[in-house]
Amino acid sequence: MALKATIYKANIELADMDRNYYESLQLTVAQHPSETPQRLMVRILAYILNAHEDLQFGKGLSDENEAAIWQINYSDEIALWIELGQLDEKRLKKASNQAKAVKLYCYGSSANTWWSQAEQSLKKFDKLTVEQFDQSTCDALVNLLSRNMEFQCSIQDGQLWLTSGDETLLIETLKLQ
């Protein structure tokens, strides 16, 4: 018998002053059986950081032809392809060939080692942006994980302030490329 996805709901009040984007988001996120809680929370954060009316979750883990998150416009062009983790060059090349812009959010204790090995081969993709989440940020995010989440998010000057109940986190990414 196959394992089923776990469903999470996140209600997010977003004020992105950097992009002049203000929205109430109601996300339903399916956690694939092989997806870690850390990746799930990074996926939600990546969605928040790139929120747009055309942004949607892709099949990502279960379909290599889809992004983790992507923005597809009305003419079915992929405006933004977002991936998570420490990916190989082949997957990012495919994304760069199909989308106008590609973002990779890497995270995890081995992200620095991965980047030192992958940096030179990824420099050739001019559409690619790579950002890294700090391990302590990811650990703090996992502590906020519950089946029903309520977040208030404020983004200004590249800083994301995420509030859930009594907890407030400052979340910043390190731009690698």
Salt bridges, closest charged atoms under 4 A:
ASP16 OD2 - ARG19 NE 2.82
GLU35 OE2 - ARG39 NH1 2.77
GLU35 OE1 - ARG43 NH2 2.80
ASP54 OD2 - HIS52 ND1 3.94
GLU77 OE1 - LYS100 NZ 3.61
GLU83 OE2 - ARG91 NH2 2.72
GLU89 OE2 - LYS124 NZ 2.44
GLU119 OE2 - LYS123 NZ 3.66
GLU131 OE2 - LYS175 NZ 3.27
